[in-house]
């Protein structure tokens, strides 16, 4: 066992990253410390949702570049992001 001190914010970030990778905090830190790359694992539905959000963000960027701004699409994207982050 190797005790390591981290701030509450760092602990929260480490825990969130471990969850995204589908690993325990211990396994996540073990893999990182031994040089392994750790990637987030997403289910097919999550990937589809993220792709949809990316499409919406691209559309919003295009509107913004043209000088248009529609609040409704932006709010919809924000709600989708909130739902995904809560999952």
PDB file of N, CA, C and O in Angstrom:
ATOM      1  N   UNK A   1       0.847  -1.176   0.000  1.00  0.00           N
ATOM      2  CA  UNK A   1       0.000   0.000   0.000  1.00  0.00           C
ATOM      3  C   UNK A   1       0.889   1.235   0.000  1.00  0.00           C
ATOM      4  O   UNK A   1       1.861   1.319   0.751  1.00  0.00           O
ATOM      5  N   UNK A   2       0.539   2.195  -0.859  1.00  0.00           N
ATOM      6  CA  UNK A   2       1.275   3.449  -0.954  1.00  0.00           C
ATOM      7  C   UNK A   2       0.299   4.592  -0.691  1.00  0.00           C
ATOM      8  O   UNK A   2      -0.492   4.940  -1.567  1.00  0.00           O
ATOM      9  N   UNK A   3       0.345   5.172   0.490  1.00  0.00           N
ATOM     10  CA  UNK A   3      -0.567   6.285   0.768  1.00  0.00           C
ATOM     11  C   UNK A   3      -0.148   7.529  -0.019  1.00  0.00           C
ATOM     12  O   UNK A   3       1.033   7.869  -0.083  1.00  0.00           O
ATOM     13  N   UNK A   4      -1.113   8.184  -0.601  1.00  0.00           N
ATOM     14  CA  UNK A   4      -0.863   9.391  -1.390  1.00  0.00           C
ATOM     15  C   UNK A   4      -1.858  10.458  -0.956  1.00  0.00           C
ATOM     16  O   UNK A   4      -3.055  10.196  -0.840  1.00  0.00           O
ATOM     17  N   UNK A   5      -1.352  11.657  -0.719  1.00  0.00           N
ATOM     18  CA  UNK A   5      -2.234  12.762  -0.335  1.00  0.00           C
ATOM     19  C   UNK A   5      -2.665  13.524  -1.587  1.00  0.00           C
ATOM     20  O   UNK A   5      -1.840  13.888  -2.425  1.00  0.00           O
ATOM     21  N   UNK A   6      -3.950  13.752  -1.693  1.00  0.00           N
ATOM     22  CA  UNK A   6      -4.499  14.558  -2.781  1.00  0.00           C
ATOM     23  C   UNK A   6      -5.557  15.486  -2.196  1.00  0.00           C
ATOM     24  O   UNK A   6      -6.104  15.226  -1.125  1.00  0.00           O
ATOM     25  N   UNK A   7      -5.835  16.563  -2.909  1.00  0.00           N
ATOM     26  CA  UNK A   7      -6.886  17.472  -2.466  1.00  0.00           C
ATOM     27  C   UNK A   7      -8.240  16.827  -2.731  1.00  0.00           C
ATOM     28  O   UNK A   7      -8.330  15.830  -3.447  1.00  0.00           O
ATOM     29  N   UNK A   8      -9.282  17.393  -2.158  1.00  0.00           N
ATOM     30  CA  UNK A   8     -10.630  16.867  -2.405  1.00  0.00           C
ATOM     31  C   UNK A   8     -10.973  16.957  -3.887  1.00  0.00           C
ATOM     32  O   UNK A   8     -11.594  16.055  -4.449  1.00  0.00           O
ATOM     33  N   UNK A   9     -10.559  18.058  -4.510  1.00  0.00           N
ATOM     34  CA  UNK A   9     -10.833  18.240  -5.938  1.00  0.00           C
ATOM     35  C   UNK A   9     -10.089  17.190  -6.766  1.00  0.00           C
ATOM     36  O   UNK A   9     -10.656  16.617  -7.696  1.00  0.00           O
ATOM     37  N   UNK A  10      -8.832  16.941  -6.432  1.00  0.00           N
ATOM     38  CA  UNK A  10      -8.066  15.915  -7.148  1.00  0.00           C
ATOM     39  C   UNK A  10      -8.687  14.533  -6.950  1.00  0.00           C
ATOM     40  O   UNK A  10      -8.773  13.744  -7.891  1.00  0.00           O
ATOM     41  N   UNK A  11      -9.115  14.248  -5.731  1.00  0.00           N
ATOM     42  CA  UNK A  11      -9.748  12.955  -5.445  1.00  0.00           C
ATOM     43  C   UNK A  11     -11.013  12.783  -6.280  1.00  0.00           C
ATOM     44  O   UNK A  11     -11.257  11.715  -6.841  1.00  0.00           O
ATOM     45  N   UNK A  12     -11.816  13.847  -6.357  1.00  0.00           N
ATOM     46  CA  UNK A  12     -13.047  13.783  -7.150  1.00  0.00           C
ATOM     47  C   UNK A  12     -12.731  13.541  -8.621  1.00  0.00           C
ATOM     48  O   UNK A  12     -13.419  12.766  -9.284  1.00  0.00           O
ATOM     49  N   UNK A  13     -11.690  14.202  -9.135  1.00  0.00           N
ATOM     50  CA  UNK A  13     -11.310  14.028 -10.539  1.00  0.00           C
ATOM     51  C   UNK A  13     -10.799  12.614 -10.790  1.00  0.00           C
ATOM     52  O   UNK A  13     -11.155  11.994 -11.793  1.00  0.00           O
ATOM     53  N   UNK A  14      -9.977  12.106  -9.897  1.00  0.00           N
ATOM     54  CA  UNK A  14      -9.452  10.741 -10.035  1.00  0.00           C
ATOM     55  C   UNK A  14     -10.598   9.736 -10.013  1.00  0.00           C
ATOM     56  O   UNK A  14     -10.641   8.819 -10.834  1.00  0.00           O
ATOM     57  N   UNK A  15     -11.518   9.909  -9.079  1.00  0.00           N
ATOM     58  CA  UNK A  15     -12.657   8.993  -8.971  1.00  0.00           C
ATOM     59  C   UNK A  15     -13.520   9.051 -10.229  1.00  0.00           C
ATOM     60  O   UNK A  15     -13.951   8.015 -10.734  1.00  0.00           O
ATOM     61  N   UNK A  16     -13.774  10.264 -10.739  1.00  0.00           N
ATOM     62  CA  UNK A  16     -14.577  10.411 -11.959  1.00  0.00           C
ATOM     63  C   UNK A  16     -13.890   9.741 -13.141  1.00  0.00           C
ATOM     64  O   UNK A  16     -14.542   9.066 -13.938  1.00  0.00           O
ATOM     65  N   UNK A  17     -12.584   9.923 -13.258  1.00  0.00           N
ATOM     66  CA  UNK A  17     -11.840   9.298 -14.355  1.00  0.00           C
ATOM     67  C   UNK A  17     -11.874   7.779 -14.252  1.00  0.00           C
ATOM     68  O   UNK A  17     -11.997   7.085 -15.261  1.00  0.00           O
ATOM     69  N   UNK A  18     -11.765   7.269 -13.036  1.00  0.00           N
ATOM     70  CA  UNK A  18     -11.825   5.815 -12.838  1.00  0.00           C
ATOM     71  C   UNK A  18     -13.186   5.272 -13.247  1.00  0.00           C
ATOM     72  O   UNK A  18     -13.276   4.234 -13.902  1.00  0.00           O
ATOM     73  N   UNK A  19     -14.236   5.970 -12.862  1.00  0.00           N
ATOM     74  CA  UNK A  19     -15.594   5.544 -13.222  1.00  0.00           C
ATOM     75  C   UNK A  19     -15.761   5.533 -14.735  1.00  0.00           C
ATOM     76  O   UNK A  19     -16.307   4.583 -15.297  1.00  0.00           O
ATOM     77  N   UNK A  20     -15.290   6.597 -15.401  1.00  0.00           N
ATOM     78  CA  UNK A  20     -15.395   6.662 -16.863  1.00  0.00           C
ATOM     79  C   UNK A  20     -14.636   5.520 -17.534  1.00  0.00           C
ATOM     80  O   UNK A  20     -15.036   5.036 -18.593  1.00  0.00           O
ATOM     81  N   UNK A  21     -13.544   5.097 -16.914  1.00  0.00           N
ATOM     82  CA  UNK A  21     -12.750   4.000 -17.477  1.00  0.00           C
ATOM     83  C   UNK A  21     -13.302   2.633 -17.092  1.00  0.00           C
ATOM     84  O   UNK A  21     -12.822   1.609 -17.577  1.00  0.00           O
ATOM     85  N   UNK A  22     -14.308   2.615 -16.222  1.00  0.00           N
ATOM     86  CA  UNK A  22     -14.880   1.350 -15.786  1.00  0.00           C
ATOM     87  C   UNK A  22     -13.974   0.603 -14.816  1.00  0.00           C
ATOM     88  O   UNK A  22     -13.993  -0.627 -14.760  1.00  0.00           O
ATOM     89  N   UNK A  23     -13.181   1.351 -14.052  1.00  0.00           N
ATOM     90  CA  UNK A  23     -12.217   0.748 -13.135  1.00  0.00           C
ATOM     91  C   UNK A  23     -12.428   1.257 -11.715  1.00  0.00           C
ATOM     92  O   UNK A  23     -13.048   2.298 -11.497  1.00  0.00           O
ATOM     93  N   UNK A  24     -11.900   0.501 -10.752  1.00  0.00           N
ATOM     94  CA  UNK A  24     -11.860   1.014  -9.381  1.00  0.00           C
ATOM     95  C   UNK A  24     -10.775   2.087  -9.329  1.00  0.00           C
ATOM     96  O   UNK A  24      -9.914   2.150 -10.206  1.00  0.00           O
ATOM     97  N   UNK A  25     -10.821   2.919  -8.310  1.00  0.00           N
ATOM     98  CA  UNK A  25      -9.793   3.955  -8.160  1.00  0.00           C
ATOM     99  C   UNK A  25      -8.417   3.298  -8.050  1.00  0.00           C
ATOM    100  O   UNK A  25      -7.455   3.768  -8.658  1.00  0.00           O
ATOM    101  N   UNK A  26      -8.319   2.217  -7.280  1.00  0.00           N
ATOM    102  CA  UNK A  26      -7.037   1.521  -7.110  1.00  0.00           C
ATOM    103  C   UNK A  26      -6.496   1.009  -8.441  1.00  0.00           C
ATOM    104  O   UNK A  26      -5.324   1.211  -8.760  1.00  0.00           O
ATOM    105  N   UNK A  27      -7.351   0.348  -9.212  1.00  0.00           N
ATOM    106  CA  UNK A  27      -6.914  -0.192 -10.501  1.00  0.00           C
ATOM    107  C   UNK A  27      -6.559   0.931 -11.469  1.00  0.00           C
ATOM    108  O   UNK A  27      -5.588   0.826 -12.218  1.00  0.00           O
ATOM    109  N   UNK A  28      -7.335   1.989 -11.454  1.00  0.00           N
ATOM    110  CA  UNK A  28      -7.066   3.147 -12.312  1.00  0.00           C
ATOM    111  C   UNK A  28      -5.676   3.715 -12.012  1.00  0.00           C
ATOM    112  O   UNK A  28      -4.879   3.928 -12.927  1.00  0.00           O
ATOM    113  N   UNK A  29      -5.387   3.959 -10.732  1.00  0.00           N
ATOM    114  CA  UNK A  29      -4.090   4.518 -10.344  1.00  0.00           C
ATOM    115  C   UNK A  29      -2.955   3.534 -10.620  1.00  0.00           C
ATOM    116  O   UNK A  29      -1.865   3.945 -11.018  1.00  0.00           O
ATOM    117  N   UNK A  30      -3.201   2.237 -10.411  1.00  0.00           N
ATOM    118  CA  UNK A  30      -2.196   1.211 -10.705  1.00  0.00           C
ATOM    119  C   UNK A  30      -1.816   1.245 -12.185  1.00  0.00           C
ATOM    120  O   UNK A  30      -0.636   1.227 -12.534  1.00  0.00           O
ATOM    121  N   UNK A  31      -2.805   1.295 -13.026  1.00  0.00           N
ATOM    122  CA  UNK A  31      -2.533   1.303 -14.472  1.00  0.00           C
ATOM    123  C   UNK A  31      -1.797   2.569 -14.895  1.00  0.00           C
ATOM    124  O   UNK A  31      -0.850   2.508 -15.679  1.00  0.00           O
ATOM    125  N   UNK A  32      -2.233   3.716 -14.376  1.00  0.00           N
ATOM    126  CA  UNK A  32      -1.548   4.961 -14.717  1.00  0.00           C
ATOM    127  C   UNK A  32      -0.097   4.948 -14.254  1.00  0.00           C
ATOM    128  O   UNK A  32       0.801   5.361 -14.987  1.00  0.00           O
ATOM    129  N   UNK A  33       0.123   4.473 -13.042  1.00  0.00           N
ATOM    130  CA  UNK A  33       1.477   4.508 -12.473  1.00  0.00           C
ATOM    131  C   UNK A  33       2.427   3.520 -13.144  1.00  0.00           C
ATOM    132  O   UNK A  33       3.644   3.665 -13.026  1.00  0.00           O
ATOM    133  N   UNK A  34       1.902   2.532 -13.835  1.00  0.00           N
ATOM    134  CA  UNK A  34       2.755   1.565 -14.534  1.00  0.00           C
ATOM    135  C   UNK A  34       2.837   1.849 -16.031  1.00  0.00           C
ATOM    136  O   UNK A  34       3.290   1.008 -16.808  1.00  0.00           O
ATOM    137  N   UNK A  35       2.395   3.042 -16.425  1.00  0.00           N
ATOM    138  CA  UNK A  35       2.574   3.477 -17.807  1.00  0.00           C
ATOM    139  C   UNK A  35       1.506   3.044 -18.789  1.00  0.00           C
ATOM    140  O   UNK A  35       1.659   3.255 -19.992  1.00  0.00           O
ATOM    141  N   UNK A  36       0.435   2.448 -18.314  1.00  0.00           N
ATOM    142  CA  UNK A  36      -0.647   2.038 -19.216  1.00  0.00           C
ATOM    143  C   UNK A  36      -1.540   3.234 -19.545  1.00  0.00           C
ATOM    144  O   UNK A  36      -1.768   4.103 -18.704  1.00  0.00           O
ATOM    145  N   UNK A  37      -2.028   3.261 -20.755  1.00  0.00           N
ATOM    146  CA  UNK A  37      -3.011   4.280 -21.115  1.00  0.00           C
ATOM    147  C   UNK A  37      -4.372   3.818 -20.628  1.00  0.00           C
ATOM    148  O   UNK A  37      -4.743   2.655 -20.787  1.00  0.00           O
ATOM    149  N   UNK A  38      -5.104   4.740 -20.036  1.00  0.00           N
ATOM    150  CA  UNK A  38      -6.441   4.425 -19.544  1.00  0.00           C
ATOM    151  C   UNK A  38      -7.420   5.288 -20.316  1.00  0.00           C
ATOM    152  O   UNK A  38      -7.308   6.514 -20.329  1.00  0.00           O
ATOM    153  N   UNK A  39      -8.377   4.643 -20.957  1.00  0.00           N
ATOM    154  CA  UNK A  39      -9.357   5.363 -21.756  1.00  0.00           C
ATOM    155  C   UNK A  39     -10.749   5.134 -21.208  1.00  0.00           C
ATOM    156  O   UNK A  39     -11.060   4.091 -20.633  1.00  0.00           O
ATOM    157  N   UNK A  40     -11.576   6.147 -21.407  1.00  0.00           N
ATOM    158  CA  UNK A  40     -12.972   6.032 -20.987  1.00  0.00           C
ATOM    159  C   UNK A  40     -13.660   4.967 -21.829  1.00  0.00           C
ATOM    160  O   UNK A  40     -13.390   4.832 -23.022  1.00  0.00           O
ATOM    161  N   UNK A  41     -14.544   4.221 -21.200  1.00  0.00           N
ATOM    162  CA  UNK A  41     -15.328   3.207 -21.910  1.00  0.00           C
ATOM    163  C   UNK A  41     -16.764   3.693 -21.980  1.00  0.00           C
ATOM    164  O   UNK A  41     -17.375   4.021 -20.963  1.00  0.00           O
ATOM    165  N   UNK A  42     -17.283   3.733 -23.174  1.00  0.00           N
ATOM    166  CA  UNK A  42     -18.654   4.179 -23.361  1.00  0.00           C
ATOM    167  C   UNK A  42     -19.464   3.074 -24.016  1.00  0.00           C
ATOM    168  O   UNK A  42     -18.966   2.344 -24.872  1.00  0.00           O
ATOM    169  N   UNK A  43     -20.696   2.963 -23.609  1.00  0.00           N
ATOM    170  CA  UNK A  43     -21.623   2.034 -24.244  1.00  0.00           C
ATOM    171  C   UNK A  43     -22.043   2.633 -25.587  1.00  0.00           C
ATOM    172  O   UNK A  43     -21.841   3.822 -25.832  1.00  0.00           O
ATOM    173  N   UNK A  44     -22.631   1.798 -26.460  1.00  0.00           N
ATOM    174  CA  UNK A  44     -23.048   2.271 -27.779  1.00  0.00           C
ATOM    175  C   UNK A  44     -24.018   3.444 -27.675  1.00  0.00           C
ATOM    176  O   UNK A  44     -23.913   4.411 -28.430  1.00  0.00           O
ATOM    177  N   UNK A  45     -24.958   3.358 -26.742  1.00  0.00           N
ATOM    178  CA  UNK A  45     -25.945   4.429 -26.589  1.00  0.00           C
ATOM    179  C   UNK A  45     -25.270   5.724 -26.142  1.00  0.00           C
ATOM    180  O   UNK A  45     -25.631   6.805 -26.608  1.00  0.00           O
ATOM    181  N   UNK A  46     -24.300   5.621 -25.250  1.00  0.00           N
ATOM    182  CA  UNK A  46     -23.577   6.805 -24.792  1.00  0.00           C
ATOM    183  C   UNK A  46     -22.792   7.431 -25.939  1.00  0.00           C
ATOM    184  O   UNK A  46     -22.754   8.653 -26.079  1.00  0.00           O
ATOM    185  N   UNK A  47     -22.167   6.588 -26.759  1.00  0.00           N
ATOM    186  CA  UNK A  47     -21.427   7.103 -27.913  1.00  0.00           C
ATOM    187  C   UNK A  47     -22.367   7.834 -28.867  1.00  0.00           C
ATOM    188  O   UNK A  47     -22.040   8.906 -29.376  1.00  0.00           O
ATOM    189  N   UNK A  48     -23.540   7.241 -29.104  1.00  0.00           N
ATOM    190  CA  UNK A  48     -24.523   7.880 -29.977  1.00  0.00           C
ATOM    191  C   UNK A  48     -24.948   9.231 -29.414  1.00  0.00           C
ATOM    192  O   UNK A  48     -25.050  10.216 -30.146  1.00  0.00           O
ATOM    193  N   UNK A  49     -25.194   9.267 -28.103  1.00  0.00           N
ATOM    194  CA  UNK A  49     -25.587  10.519 -27.463  1.00  0.00           C
ATOM    195  C   UNK A  49     -24.497  11.578 -27.597  1.00  0.00           C
ATOM    196  O   UNK A  49     -24.784  12.738 -27.895  1.00  0.00           O
ATOM    197  N   UNK A  50     -23.255  11.178 -27.376  1.00  0.00           N
ATOM    198  CA  UNK A  50     -22.153  12.126 -27.490  1.00  0.00           C
ATOM    199  C   UNK A  50     -21.984  12.617 -28.923  1.00  0.00           C
ATOM    200  O   UNK A  50     -21.686  13.789 -29.149  1.00  0.00           O
ATOM    201  N   UNK A  51     -22.175  11.721 -29.891  1.00  0.00           N
ATOM    202  CA  UNK A  51     -22.090  12.134 -31.290  1.00  0.00           C
ATOM    203  C   UNK A  51     -23.190  13.134 -31.622  1.00  0.00           C
ATOM    204  O   UNK A  51     -22.959  14.104 -32.344  1.00  0.00           O
ATOM    205  N   UNK A  52     -24.388  12.894 -31.089  1.00  0.00           N
ATOM    206  CA  UNK A  52     -25.494  13.823 -31.308  1.00  0.00           C
ATOM    207  C   UNK A  52     -25.210  15.179 -30.700  1.00  0.00           C
ATOM    208  O   UNK A  52     -25.509  16.213 -31.299  1.00  0.00           O
ATOM    209  N   UNK A  53     -24.637  15.175 -29.516  1.00  0.00           N
ATOM    210  CA  UNK A  53     -24.290  16.438 -28.868  1.00  0.00           C
ATOM    211  C   UNK A  53     -23.219  17.162 -29.679  1.00  0.00           C
ATOM    212  O   UNK A  53     -23.278  18.380 -29.848  1.00  0.00           O
ATOM    213  N   UNK A  54     -22.246  16.411 -30.176  1.00  0.00           N
ATOM    214  CA  UNK A  54     -21.206  17.017 -31.008  1.00  0.00           C
ATOM    215  C   UNK A  54     -21.795  17.661 -32.251  1.00  0.00           C
ATOM    216  O   UNK A  54     -21.388  18.754 -32.644  1.00  0.00           O
ATOM    217  N   UNK A  55     -22.755  16.982 -32.868  1.00  0.00           N
ATOM    218  CA  UNK A  55     -23.431  17.539 -34.044  1.00  0.00           C
ATOM    219  C   UNK A  55     -24.143  18.831 -33.681  1.00  0.00           C
ATOM    220  O   UNK A  55     -24.056  19.824 -34.404  1.00  0.00           O
ATOM    221  N   UNK A  56     -24.855  18.812 -32.548  1.00  0.00           N
ATOM    222  CA  UNK A  56     -25.552  20.024 -32.106  1.00  0.00           C
ATOM    223  C   UNK A  56     -24.577  21.161 -31.833  1.00  0.00           C
ATOM    224  O   UNK A  56     -24.847  22.310 -32.183  1.00  0.00           O
ATOM    225  N   UNK A  57     -23.453  20.850 -31.214  1.00  0.00           N
ATOM    226  CA  UNK A  57     -22.460  21.887 -30.941  1.00  0.00           C
ATOM    227  C   UNK A  57     -21.896  22.467 -32.232  1.00  0.00           C
ATOM    228  O   UNK A  57     -21.671  23.673 -32.330  1.00  0.00           O
ATOM    229  N   UNK A  58     -21.668  21.605 -33.222  1.00  0.00           N
ATOM    230  CA  UNK A  58     -21.186  22.090 -34.520  1.00  0.00           C
ATOM    231  C   UNK A  58     -22.206  23.009 -35.176  1.00  0.00           C
ATOM    232  O   UNK A  58     -21.841  24.023 -35.771  1.00  0.00           O
ATOM    233  N   UNK A  59     -23.478  22.658 -35.068  1.00  0.00           N
ATOM    234  CA  UNK A  59     -24.527  23.507 -35.629  1.00  0.00           C
ATOM    235  C   UNK A  59     -24.570  24.853 -34.919  1.00  0.00           C
ATOM    236  O   UNK A  59     -24.730  25.893 -35.559  1.00  0.00           O
ATOM    237  N   UNK A  60     -24.427  24.835 -33.597  1.00  0.00           N
ATOM    238  CA  UNK A  60     -24.414  26.086 -32.839  1.00  0.00           C
ATOM    239  C   UNK A  60     -23.220  26.949 -33.224  1.00  0.00           C
ATOM    240  O   UNK A  60     -23.344  28.168 -33.343  1.00  0.00           O
ATOM    241  N   UNK A  61     -22.070  26.322 -33.417  1.00  0.00           N
ATOM    242  CA  UNK A  61     -20.884  27.072 -33.828  1.00  0.00           C
ATOM    243  C   UNK A  61     -21.102  27.701 -35.199  1.00  0.00           C
ATOM    244  O   UNK A  61     -20.704  28.843 -35.429  1.00  0.00           O
ATOM    245  N   UNK A  62     -21.733  26.960 -36.113  1.00  0.00           N
ATOM    246  CA  UNK A  62     -22.018  27.497 -37.444  1.00  0.00           C
ATOM    247  C   UNK A  62     -22.960  28.694 -37.349  1.00  0.00           C
ATOM    248  O   UNK A  62     -22.748  29.702 -38.023  1.00  0.00           O
ATOM    249  N   UNK A  63     -24.000  28.592 -36.516  1.00  0.00           N
ATOM    250  CA  UNK A  63     -24.916  29.722 -36.318  1.00  0.00           C
ATOM    251  C   UNK A  63     -24.178  30.920 -35.741  1.00  0.00           C
ATOM    252  O   UNK A  63     -24.377  32.052 -36.184  1.00  0.00           O
ATOM    253  N   UNK A  64     -23.338  30.673 -34.763  1.00  0.00           N
ATOM    254  CA  UNK A  64     -22.598  31.771 -34.130  1.00  0.00           C
ATOM    255  C   UNK A  64     -21.674  32.442 -35.135  1.00  0.00           C
ATOM    256  O   UNK A  64     -21.541  33.666 -35.133  1.00  0.00           O
ATOM    257  N   UNK A  65     -21.029  31.649 -35.998  1.00  0.00           N
ATOM    258  CA  UNK A  65     -20.130  32.213 -37.005  1.00  0.00           C
ATOM    259  C   UNK A  65     -20.878  33.027 -38.048  1.00  0.00           C
ATOM    260  O   UNK A  65     -20.307  33.937 -38.650  1.00  0.00           O
ATOM    261  N   UNK A  66     -22.145  32.714 -38.270  1.00  0.00           N
ATOM    262  CA  UNK A  66     -22.970  33.465 -39.219  1.00  0.00           C
ATOM    263  C   UNK A  66     -23.622  34.678 -38.567  1.00  0.00           C
ATOM    264  O   UNK A  66     -24.283  35.470 -39.239  1.00  0.00           O
ATOM    265  N   UNK A  67     -23.435  34.820 -37.261  1.00  0.00           N
ATOM    266  CA  UNK A  67     -24.020  35.957 -36.561  1.00  0.00           C
ATOM    267  C   UNK A  67     -25.386  35.666 -35.980  1.00  0.00           C
ATOM    268  O   UNK A  67     -26.045  36.570 -35.465  1.00  0.00           O
ATOM    269  N   UNK A  68     -25.824  34.414 -36.055  1.00  0.00           N
ATOM    270  CA  UNK A  68     -27.117  34.034 -35.492  1.00  0.00           C
ATOM    271  C   UNK A  68     -26.901  33.357 -34.145  1.00  0.00           C
ATOM    272  O   UNK A  68     -25.877  32.715 -33.915  1.00  0.00           O
ATOM    273  N   UNK A  69     -27.859  33.508 -33.282  1.00  0.00           N
ATOM    274  CA  UNK A  69     -27.801  32.802 -32.004  1.00  0.00           C
ATOM    275  C   UNK A  69     -29.208  32.418 -31.619  1.00  0.00           C
ATOM    276  O   UNK A  69     -30.087  33.270 -31.488  1.00  0.00           O
ATOM    277  N   UNK A  70     -29.413  31.131 -31.441  1.00  0.00           N
ATOM    278  CA  UNK A  70     -30.714  30.634 -31.031  1.00  0.00           C
ATOM    279  C   UNK A  70     -30.573  30.016 -29.646  1.00  0.00           C
ATOM    280  O   UNK A  70     -29.840  29.045 -29.459  1.00  0.00           O
ATOM    281  N   UNK A  71     -31.267  30.577 -28.699  1.00  0.00           N
ATOM    282  CA  UNK A  71     -31.137  30.132 -27.319  1.00  0.00           C
ATOM    283  C   UNK A  71     -31.663  28.708 -27.124  1.00  0.00           C
ATOM    284  O   UNK A  71     -31.086  27.939 -26.355  1.00  0.00           O
ATOM    285  N   UNK A  72     -32.746  28.352 -27.807  1.00  0.00           N
ATOM    286  CA  UNK A  72     -33.365  27.042 -27.585  1.00  0.00           C
ATOM    287  C   UNK A  72     -32.409  25.882 -27.885  1.00  0.00           C
ATOM    288  O   UNK A  72     -32.272  24.995 -27.043  1.00  0.00           O
ATOM    289  N   UNK A  73     -31.736  25.849 -29.057  1.00  0.00           N
ATOM    290  CA  UNK A  73     -30.804  24.733 -29.299  1.00  0.00           C
ATOM    291  C   UNK A  73     -29.684  24.671 -28.263  1.00  0.00           C
ATOM    292  O   UNK A  73     -29.267  23.586 -27.858  1.00  0.00           O
ATOM    293  N   UNK A  74     -29.203  25.831 -27.837  1.00  0.00           N
ATOM    294  CA  UNK A  74     -28.137  25.849 -26.848  1.00  0.00           C
ATOM    295  C   UNK A  74     -28.614  25.242 -25.533  1.00  0.00           C
ATOM    296  O   UNK A  74     -27.902  24.453 -24.912  1.00  0.00           O
ATOM    297  N   UNK A  75     -29.808  25.608 -25.115  1.00  0.00           N
ATOM    298  CA  UNK A  75     -30.355  25.062 -23.872  1.00  0.00           C
ATOM    299  C   UNK A  75     -30.587  23.557 -23.981  1.00  0.00           C
ATOM    300  O   UNK A  75     -30.392  22.827 -23.009  1.00  0.00           O
ATOM    301  N   UNK A  76     -31.003  23.092 -25.159  1.00  0.00           N
ATOM    302  CA  UNK A  76     -31.199  21.656 -25.360  1.00  0.00           C
ATOM    303  C   UNK A  76     -29.877  20.899 -25.227  1.00  0.00           C
ATOM    304  O   UNK A  76     -29.823  19.832 -24.615  1.00  0.00           O
ATOM    305  N   UNK A  77     -28.818  21.457 -25.802  1.00  0.00           N
ATOM    306  CA  UNK A  77     -27.501  20.827 -25.710  1.00  0.00           C
ATOM    307  C   UNK A  77     -27.034  20.797 -24.262  1.00  0.00           C
ATOM    308  O   UNK A  77     -26.505  19.788 -23.796  1.00  0.00           O
ATOM    309  N   UNK A  78     -27.229  21.896 -23.555  1.00  0.00           N
ATOM    310  CA  UNK A  78     -26.829  21.940 -22.151  1.00  0.00           C
ATOM    311  C   UNK A  78     -27.581  20.899 -21.327  1.00  0.00           C
ATOM    312  O   UNK A  78     -26.992  20.262 -20.454  1.00  0.00           O
ATOM    313  N   UNK A  79     -28.858  20.722 -21.590  1.00  0.00           N
ATOM    314  CA  UNK A  79     -29.641  19.714 -20.865  1.00  0.00           C
ATOM    315  C   UNK A  79     -29.136  18.310 -21.169  1.00  0.00           C
ATOM    316  O   UNK A  79     -29.051  17.474 -20.270  1.00  0.00           O
ATOM    317  N   UNK A  80     -28.798  18.045 -22.434  1.00  0.00           N
ATOM    318  CA  UNK A  80     -28.267  16.733 -22.799  1.00  0.00           C
ATOM    319  C   UNK A  80     -26.950  16.465 -22.079  1.00  0.00           C
ATOM    320  O   UNK A  80     -26.718  15.365 -21.577  1.00  0.00           O
ATOM    321  N   UNK A  81     -26.089  17.482 -22.035  1.00  0.00           N
ATOM    322  CA  UNK A  81     -24.815  17.330 -21.343  1.00  0.00           C
ATOM    323  C   UNK A  81     -25.021  17.045 -19.860  1.00  0.00           C
ATOM    324  O   UNK A  81     -24.335  16.199 -19.286  1.00  0.00           O
ATOM    325  N   UNK A  82     -25.959  17.747 -19.244  1.00  0.00           N
ATOM    326  CA  UNK A  82     -26.240  17.532 -17.825  1.00  0.00           C
ATOM    327  C   UNK A  82     -26.700  16.099 -17.575  1.00  0.00           C
ATOM    328  O   UNK A  82     -26.275  15.471 -16.604  1.00  0.00           O
ATOM    329  N   UNK A  83     -27.572  15.574 -18.452  1.00  0.00           N
ATOM    330  CA  UNK A  83     -28.070  14.208 -18.293  1.00  0.00           C
ATOM    331  C   UNK A  83     -26.938  13.192 -18.394  1.00  0.00           C
ATOM    332  O   UNK A  83     -26.877  12.245 -17.611  1.00  0.00           O
ATOM    333  N   UNK A  84     -26.047  13.390 -19.355  1.00  0.00           N
ATOM    334  CA  UNK A  84     -24.937  12.457 -19.546  1.00  0.00           C
ATOM    335  C   UNK A  84     -23.984  12.508 -18.363  1.00  0.00           C
ATOM    336  O   UNK A  84     -23.509  11.473 -17.896  1.00  0.00           O
ATOM    337  N   UNK A  85     -23.705  13.708 -17.880  1.00  0.00           N
ATOM    338  CA  UNK A  85     -22.771  13.840 -16.767  1.00  0.00           C
ATOM    339  C   UNK A  85     -23.331  13.273 -15.471  1.00  0.00           C
ATOM    340  O   UNK A  85     -22.567  12.836 -14.611  1.00  0.00           O
ATOM    341  N   UNK A  86     -24.661  13.274 -15.318  1.00  0.00           N
ATOM    342  CA  UNK A  86     -25.278  12.714 -14.117  1.00  0.00           C
ATOM    343  C   UNK A  86     -25.275  11.194 -14.139  1.00  0.00           C
ATOM    344  O   UNK A  86     -25.326  10.557 -13.087  1.00  0.00           O
ATOM    345  N   UNK A  87     -25.214  10.604 -15.338  1.00  0.00           N
ATOM    346  CA  UNK A  87     -25.275   9.136 -15.480  1.00  0.00           C
ATOM    347  C   UNK A  87     -24.037   8.467 -14.949  1.00  0.00           C
ATOM    348  O   UNK A  87     -23.930   7.242 -14.994  1.00  0.00           O
TER     349      UNK A  87
END
